[in-house]
Amino acid sequence: MYPEELVAPMKEELTTVGFEELITPEDVDNVLKNSEGTVLMMINSVCGCAAGSARPGIKIAVENEKKPDRLTTVFAGVDTEATAQARTYLLPFAPSSPSIALFKDGKLVHFIERHEIEGRPAELIAQNLTSAFNSYC
């Protein structure tokens, strides 16, 4: 588990643009079980690719005209139980952080794994997401 003072700025990078933190498994279930509409979930992390492209890319993407109804995040290595619960909704994909998931009516419709984030610029992540938003939102 990472110290709160280390991850607070990384969490704030998303919460200041409207992301809701999901801290418990119940929070995750309340958002995803039997949900209607679209939900974007970022599995946040302390790694460099989260800071270098995932968080900046997702912030660009949510400025798109079409965007998910809800923006949510869990933090791997911090909100351990919530992250584990979120990953049950991401099967058959292996655990990956950072990663970004788009759900529509409770079903996973788009997923960006860590290997699709590493080494890619924020603009490319944003382009990937805005394309999914335009299709599903």
Backbone bond lengths (Angstrom), bond angles and torsions (degrees), N, CA, C in turn:
res aa  C-N    CA-C-N  psi(-1)  N-CA   C-N-CA  omega(-1)  CA-C   N-CA-C  phi
1 M - - - 1.446 - - 1.527 108.73 -
2 Y 1.320 115.10 135.45 1.458 120.75 -179.43 1.530 110.16 -88.10
3 P 1.328 117.49 147.57 1.469 120.03 177.72 1.537 111.07 -64.81
4 E 1.308 116.09 141.22 1.460 121.90 -177.66 1.533 111.94 -56.39
5 E 1.334 117.07 -39.33 1.470 118.95 -178.57 1.526 112.39 -65.16
6 L 1.319 116.90 -24.55 1.471 121.03 177.18 1.525 110.83 -75.00
7 V 1.326 117.17 -43.37 1.462 120.78 -172.99 1.526 113.98 -90.97
8 A 1.322 118.03 -15.42 1.468 120.47 -177.66 1.529 112.61 -52.42
9 P 1.333 120.22 -48.27 1.468 118.67 179.17 1.531 112.75 -64.64
10 M 1.325 116.78 -31.36 1.468 120.88 179.46 1.525 110.83 -71.12
11 K 1.325 116.76 -35.27 1.456 120.99 175.49 1.532 109.99 -69.97
12 E 1.329 115.60 -45.09 1.465 121.13 -177.62 1.526 112.23 -61.98
13 E 1.320 116.70 -28.87 1.462 120.07 178.73 1.532 110.48 -57.23
14 L 1.329 116.56 -31.29 1.467 120.66 178.16 1.528 112.47 -97.13
15 T 1.314 118.01 -40.68 1.471 119.31 -176.40 1.531 111.55 -66.15
16 T 1.321 117.79 -29.65 1.468 119.79 179.34 1.529 112.65 -70.96
17 V 1.345 117.16 -14.62 1.466 119.94 175.98 1.525 111.39 -108.80
18 G 1.351 116.67 18.84 1.453 120.38 170.66 1.515 117.33 103.92
19 F 1.325 118.61 5.68 1.460 120.27 177.95 1.522 110.23 -78.73
20 E 1.323 114.68 138.83 1.460 122.79 177.94 1.527 108.09 -96.90
21 E 1.329 116.07 127.48 1.465 120.27 176.75 1.517 110.45 -76.81
22 L 1.312 115.58 131.94 1.457 121.82 173.84 1.521 106.10 -106.61
23 I 1.318 116.71 113.30 1.457 121.31 -169.71 1.527 112.54 -105.00
24 T 1.321 116.89 -24.29 1.462 120.47 -178.10 1.527 109.94 -121.85
25 P 1.333 117.05 161.32 1.469 119.52 174.70 1.532 111.79 -58.63
26 E 1.320 116.58 -35.23 1.465 120.57 178.01 1.526 111.66 -64.11
27 D 1.337 116.54 -37.99 1.470 120.07 175.82 1.527 110.19 -57.98
28 V 1.326 115.90 -45.52 1.468 121.15 -179.24 1.525 110.07 -62.01
29 D 1.327 116.55 -49.35 1.465 120.45 179.98 1.523 111.73 -60.96
30 N 1.322 116.98 -40.92 1.465 120.64 -179.67 1.524 111.86 -61.17
31 V 1.317 116.98 -31.54 1.458 121.00 179.91 1.532 111.55 -83.28
32 L 1.333 117.27 -39.43 1.463 119.38 -170.25 1.531 116.24 -100.77
33 K 1.310 117.99 -29.94 1.469 118.91 -179.54 1.523 109.91 -71.03
34 N 1.309 114.72 128.32 1.468 121.17 177.19 1.526 113.05 53.09
35 S 1.321 116.94 31.85 1.461 119.22 -178.21 1.522 110.69 -81.67
36 E 1.308 115.11 152.74 1.453 122.24 173.95 1.509 107.84 -114.79
37 G 1.306 116.28 147.31 1.448 120.62 -179.52 1.516 111.04 88.22
38 T 1.315 114.97 -162.37 1.464 120.67 -175.11 1.520 111.39 -112.05
39 V 1.331 114.46 142.94 1.462 122.41 178.90 1.517 107.77 -132.71
40 L 1.315 116.10 127.57 1.455 121.80 172.43 1.514 107.48 -100.85
41 M 1.320 116.59 131.91 1.462 120.57 178.12 1.524 109.17 -128.82
42 M 1.320 115.13 125.17 1.455 119.78 172.85 1.510 108.68 -104.46
43 I 1.320 114.99 127.67 1.456 119.59 169.27 1.523 104.23 -89.87
44 N 1.318 114.10 100.60 1.461 123.47 -174.63 1.523 109.77 -78.45
45 S 1.312 116.26 159.28 1.461 120.34 177.32 1.525 110.21 -156.81
46 V 1.338 114.75 170.78 1.459 120.11 -179.47 1.521 112.60 -86.62
47 C 1.301 118.47 -6.86 1.469 120.80 -173.82 1.522 111.29 -65.81
48 G 1.297 115.20 158.60 1.459 121.88 -177.70 1.511 114.28 -61.65
49 C 1.341 117.57 -32.66 1.471 118.24 -179.35 1.522 111.47 -71.38
50 A 1.332 117.52 -23.76 1.468 120.20 174.95 1.520 109.00 -68.57
51 A 1.320 116.23 -44.21 1.465 120.83 -179.01 1.519 111.58 -75.07
52 G 1.325 116.17 -37.93 1.460 120.32 -173.61 1.506 115.12 -77.04
53 S 1.333 117.42 -33.62 1.459 117.99 -177.19 1.524 114.80 -140.13
54 A 1.311 119.20 -36.33 1.468 119.91 -174.93 1.526 112.10 -66.69
55 R 1.339 117.76 -57.07 1.473 118.85 -178.54 1.530 111.69 -65.65
56 P 1.335 119.25 -45.73 1.473 118.08 176.95 1.534 112.42 -61.50
57 G 1.330 117.02 -38.73 1.459 120.41 179.83 1.513 112.84 -65.83
58 I 1.305 115.89 -41.63 1.465 120.02 -179.80 1.532 110.25 -67.85
59 K 1.322 117.24 -34.67 1.467 120.51 177.99 1.529 110.77 -66.37
60 I 1.326 116.92 -38.15 1.468 120.34 176.08 1.528 109.45 -65.40
61 A 1.329 116.07 -45.28 1.468 120.96 -174.94 1.525 112.64 -62.23
62 V 1.322 118.13 -38.04 1.472 119.18 -176.94 1.531 112.70 -74.41
63 E 1.316 117.08 -1.20 1.464 120.95 171.60 1.528 111.07 -84.86
64 N 1.334 116.76 -8.30 1.457 122.91 179.22 1.531 110.07 -59.74
65 E 1.327 116.69 149.73 1.463 120.55 178.63 1.529 110.90 -58.26
66 K 1.323 116.92 -46.78 1.462 120.91 175.15 1.516 107.37 -93.98
67 K 1.320 115.29 127.51 1.457 119.75 178.96 1.520 109.28 -150.70
68 P 1.320 117.37 164.95 1.464 120.63 -177.87 1.534 112.71 -62.42
69 D 1.331 113.52 154.83 1.461 119.95 178.36 1.524 111.73 -66.91
70 R 1.334 115.93 -36.39 1.475 121.19 -179.80 1.511 109.45 -130.08
71 L 1.321 114.48 141.39 1.465 122.61 176.50 1.514 107.25 -115.15
72 T 1.326 116.93 123.00 1.457 120.63 -175.94 1.520 110.40 -134.71
73 T 1.333 115.09 162.08 1.451 120.24 178.06 1.525 110.58 -151.69
74 V 1.311 115.16 145.21 1.460 123.00 167.89 1.521 105.58 -122.96
75 F 1.320 116.42 153.93 1.460 119.44 -176.66 1.526 109.73 -115.89
76 A 1.333 115.45 110.86 1.462 121.26 178.48 1.524 109.10 -63.07
77 G 1.314 116.01 137.16 1.457 120.92 -179.59 1.516 113.58 84.22
78 V 1.327 116.81 -3.52 1.464 121.68 178.46 1.526 108.99 -127.02
79 D 1.322 115.32 -63.20 1.465 121.46 178.67 1.530 106.93 -92.24
80 T 1.323 115.40 66.19 1.464 122.47 -168.93 1.518 112.81 -58.52
81 E 1.317 117.41 -48.97 1.459 120.38 -177.65 1.526 111.56 -68.86
82 A 1.316 117.51 -38.76 1.463 120.98 177.26 1.523 110.40 -64.94
83 T 1.319 116.57 -40.77 1.461 120.84 178.61 1.526 110.35 -63.82
84 A 1.315 116.80 -43.62 1.470 120.48 178.28 1.522 110.47 -60.55
85 Q 1.324 116.98 -41.74 1.469 120.40 179.14 1.526 110.27 -66.62
86 A 1.325 117.55 -42.65 1.466 120.74 178.25 1.522 110.42 -58.27
87 R 1.310 116.29 -39.73 1.469 120.08 -177.87 1.521 112.33 -66.70
88 T 1.325 118.65 -22.08 1.461 119.60 175.77 1.525 110.81 -66.99
89 Y 1.320 117.14 -25.84 1.465 121.84 177.63 1.531 111.79 -83.56
90 L 1.326 116.55 -9.84 1.465 121.02 -175.86 1.528 113.39 -100.22
91 L 1.319 116.86 0.83 1.466 120.11 179.69 1.523 109.48 -62.07
92 P 1.295 119.08 141.47 1.459 129.90 17.13 1.529 114.15 -93.11
93 F 1.329 117.67 10.39 1.460 119.88 -179.75 1.523 110.55 -69.38
94 A 1.326 115.98 141.60 1.463 122.08 177.76 1.530 108.99 -72.38
95 P 1.336 117.31 154.84 1.465 120.03 175.87 1.526 110.63 -53.68
96 S 1.306 115.58 135.55 1.455 121.85 -174.82 1.515 108.09 -152.60
97 S 1.319 116.30 126.83 1.455 118.50 174.93 1.519 109.59 -143.58
98 P 1.313 115.86 131.52 1.453 125.68 1.93 1.533 110.54 -74.52
99 S 1.304 114.25 160.45 1.457 121.62 172.53 1.522 107.49 -155.96
100 I 1.334 114.89 164.03 1.459 119.91 -175.22 1.523 107.92 -137.11
101 A 1.322 115.81 128.55 1.461 121.29 -177.73 1.520 110.61 -123.47
102 L 1.318 115.19 141.27 1.461 121.49 173.55 1.523 107.74 -118.05
103 F 1.319 115.04 126.66 1.459 122.37 179.20 1.517 108.95 -113.82
104 K 1.320 115.35 143.45 1.459 120.65 172.49 1.516 107.26 -128.17
105 D 1.323 115.54 124.09 1.465 121.81 -177.79 1.531 111.28 50.51
106 G 1.334 115.49 41.23 1.458 121.88 175.73 1.513 115.51 81.87
107 K 1.321 118.30 -0.19 1.465 121.51 -178.73 1.530 110.17 -111.30
108 L 1.322 115.34 137.54 1.458 120.82 177.69 1.523 109.60 -67.66
109 V 1.336 116.54 123.40 1.463 120.22 -179.12 1.525 113.04 -117.99
110 H 1.330 117.22 -16.27 1.473 120.44 179.93 1.517 107.78 -155.68
111 F 1.329 116.18 137.44 1.459 119.87 -177.96 1.516 109.66 -144.29
112 I 1.319 115.43 132.50 1.468 121.83 176.66 1.515 106.92 -114.94
113 E 1.333 115.62 114.43 1.454 121.37 -179.77 1.526 110.64 -85.53
114 R 1.313 114.88 164.90 1.464 121.39 -179.57 1.529 112.09 -53.05
115 H 1.329 117.26 -42.58 1.470 118.88 -177.27 1.531 111.67 -66.41
116 E 1.325 117.77 -16.68 1.459 121.48 175.56 1.529 111.61 -90.45
117 I 1.327 116.54 -5.27 1.463 122.89 179.49 1.520 110.80 -102.89
118 E 1.326 116.15 -44.57 1.467 121.91 -175.99 1.525 111.18 -55.05
119 G 1.334 115.33 129.44 1.455 121.13 175.15 1.517 115.09 76.24
120 R 1.306 117.87 3.16 1.462 120.84 179.43 1.529 109.12 -106.65
121 P 1.319 116.73 143.81 1.471 119.13 -179.94 1.529 111.71 -72.35
122 A 1.316 115.27 157.33 1.462 122.23 -179.63 1.525 111.36 -55.56
123 E 1.298 117.62 -37.66 1.461 121.55 -178.27 1.531 111.60 -63.01
124 L 1.323 117.02 -35.43 1.468 120.75 178.40 1.531 110.75 -70.40
125 I 1.335 116.72 -39.31 1.473 120.78 175.39 1.529 108.92 -62.39
126 A 1.328 116.62 -44.48 1.470 120.96 179.58 1.524 110.75 -61.93
127 Q 1.308 117.18 -41.11 1.467 121.16 179.64 1.533 110.44 -62.99
128 N 1.320 116.94 -43.44 1.455 122.14 177.35 1.533 109.84 -58.07
129 L 1.323 115.98 -48.24 1.463 120.72 -177.97 1.526 112.58 -67.90
130 T 1.311 118.18 -44.12 1.466 119.41 -178.38 1.526 110.74 -64.15
131 S 1.310 117.25 -33.37 1.463 120.29 175.03 1.533 110.13 -62.69
132 A 1.326 116.66 -43.59 1.479 120.73 176.94 1.520 110.44 -65.54
133 F 1.330 118.12 -41.38 1.471 121.04 178.88 1.522 109.95 -60.45
134 N 1.319 116.11 -44.46 1.469 120.29 -178.51 1.531 111.42 -64.43
135 S 1.319 117.13 -28.43 1.465 121.09 179.03 1.516 113.57 -82.31
136 Y 1.339 117.19 -37.45 1.462 121.01 -169.45 1.529 115.86 -111.63
137 C 1.322 117.70 -17.38 1.472 119.44 -174.32 1.526 112.12 -101.27
